[in-house]
Amino acid sequence: MTSTIDPDDQGKIILDMVDRFLKVEVKPYVRQLERDDEYPAAIVEKMKEMGLFGCLIAPEYGGFGLNTRIYARIIERMSSVWMSISGIINSHLILAMAVQRNGTEAQKQAYLPRFATGELRGGVALTEPDCGTDLQAIRTMAKREGDEYVINGAKTWITNSMYGNTVALLVKTDLSAKPAHKGMSLLIAEKGPGFEVSRKLEKLGYKGIDTCELRFENYRVPVDRLIGGKEGRGLQQILGGLELGRINVAARGVGIASAALDESVAYAQMRKTFGKPICEHQAIQLKLGEMATRVHAARLLVDAAAQAFDRGERCDMEAGMAKYFATEAGVENSLEAMRIHGGYGYSKELNIERLYRDAPLLVIGEGTNEMQRIIIARQLIERNPV
Ligand SMILES: Cc1cc2nc3c(=O)[nH]c(=O)nc-3n(C[C@H](O)[C@H](O)[C@H](O)COP(=O)(O)OP(=O)(O)OC[C@H]3O[C@@H](n4cnc5c(N)ncnc54)[C@H](O)[C@@H]3O)c2cc1C
């Protein structure tokens, strides 16, 4: 997949390919897959063939090495058709980027080419039954025995963990470390004895994609799977990927918000009340005006954060603003679309109810929107001392 073409041309070629894929391979099947909460195995195979699992992986390890800007546009397009498939590559690429950014050369060579093809697929296992935001409180323990870590504990809400085969597993390697993050490490954990998917979780939306509870009982991982080869860096390694993660979740928000807008613009011209299309009623025009402005603003925020990230700048505030605004835009636009569609918005026959069920996840994942506002405020103070 190594490419010698201009990155802008490559981006356009890939976006066109993604558009065709969404139109032909995804759109016609979404409603049934969503209704049955069925894993989209055929779509995943197609995504493998297209090389989408290697979107962000560097060409020397077999990926496309796309920049974040193009990647965010891919995620926006996917989410506007079916958010679940964006999660299949998003969570996987957070795992892959943890290795690409922090791994030893041997780990990169061993894993990145197989992540790029999708032969190894998965996500990140951080959250536990007792903690999500406060990751320093995790209890999953990895005890070193010779050349292996022996792992015991539980994780929950882990995306891609039933049909995937590998996760970046956040563990405690030193319970007594102070501060606690100095005793936290990140392991490349492939499925094996003692790694059990204990339950697939039922969700409001985000159907089809597997989100599960995991249990580890004397699960053994060779020490050479410790990302970066040094203990005590796990939390930093995972937090280092959060800016990218937030830009991606923000792009999903744009996808949902724009799909809600597009469906509403079309419906408002077809649906007539009191002798005229509802788009001629001022109450509907106010909604459409607000929805369109939110989409445009959210898209600009995501693009600005992606550009800052691609320039290598610190962009936690920009990514936080994009994540906060674009995901709230997704929630607000999906509700407004439901109002505009009247009773049909509430029906399983149309897409609006799915957008409305998918959107709230975005205000929770990759750092809740409460935390985003706190991060923005802290950065604001740090960057503007008096
Ligand atoms: C569908 C789905 C998929 C997921 N996929 C994954 C995955 O692949 N891997 C993974 O590891 N996790 C995953 N998660 C978990 C997700 O990351 C967590 O749910 C999220 O981090 C929030 O953690 P929590 O649910 O424990 O909420 P809590 O941390 O308990 O937070 C509860 C509330 O308290 C607020 N709060 C917490 N601390 C503060 C504070 N200091 N100041 C102000 N407010 C605060 C929060 O904003 C929130 O409103 C997934 C979750 C869902 C629903």
The ligand as a Gaussian input file, in Angstrom:
#p B3LYP/6-31G(d) Opt

LIG

0 1
 C      -21.108000       2.164000      23.648000
 C      -19.875000       2.414000      24.461000
 C      -18.635000       2.006000      23.962000
 C      -17.491000       2.160000      24.751000
 N      -16.286000       1.685000      24.270000
 C      -15.214000       1.683000      25.110000
 C      -13.991000       1.039000      24.706000
 O      -13.859000       0.529000      23.589000
 N      -12.966000       0.996000      25.594000
 C      -13.061000       1.550000      26.863000
 O      -12.090000       1.456000      27.611000
 N      -14.210000       2.174000      27.269000
 C      -15.269000       2.258000      26.429000
 N      -16.442000       2.859000      26.822000
 C      -16.517000       3.442000      28.169000
 C      -16.469000       4.956000      28.149000
 O      -15.179000       5.382000      27.780000
 C      -16.876000       5.425000      29.566000
 O      -18.259000       5.137000      29.717000
 C      -16.581000       6.890000      29.749000
 O      -15.191000       7.097000      29.866000
 C      -17.238000       7.440000      31.038000
 O      -16.898000       6.652000      32.134000
 P      -18.040000       6.088000      33.104000
 O      -19.112000       5.484000      32.269000
 O      -17.372000       5.220000      34.116000
 O      -18.635000       7.368000      33.812000
 P      -18.074000       8.052000      35.135000
 O      -16.616000       8.256000      35.046000
 O      -18.582000       7.303000      36.310000
 O      -18.789000       9.479000      35.059000
 C      -20.163000       9.679000      35.463000
 C      -20.487000      11.189000      35.379000
 O      -19.637000      11.935000      36.257000
 C      -18.959000      12.961000      35.521000
 N      -17.621000      13.149000      36.082000
 C      -16.715000      12.197000      36.392000
 N      -15.605000      12.731000      36.902000
 C      -15.789000      14.092000      36.884000
 C      -15.001000      15.223000      37.267000
 N      -13.766000      15.100000      37.752000
 N      -15.529000      16.456000      37.127000
 C      -16.771000      16.612000      36.606000
 N      -17.569000      15.589000      36.222000
 C      -17.083000      14.350000      36.355000
 C      -18.913000      12.449000      34.085000
 O      -18.756000      13.531000      33.177000
 C      -20.263000      11.766000      33.972000
 O      -21.240000      12.739000      33.716000
 C      -17.580000       2.771000      26.032000
 C      -18.827000       3.226000      26.512000
 C      -19.957000       3.045000      25.739000
 C      -21.285000       3.505000      26.295000

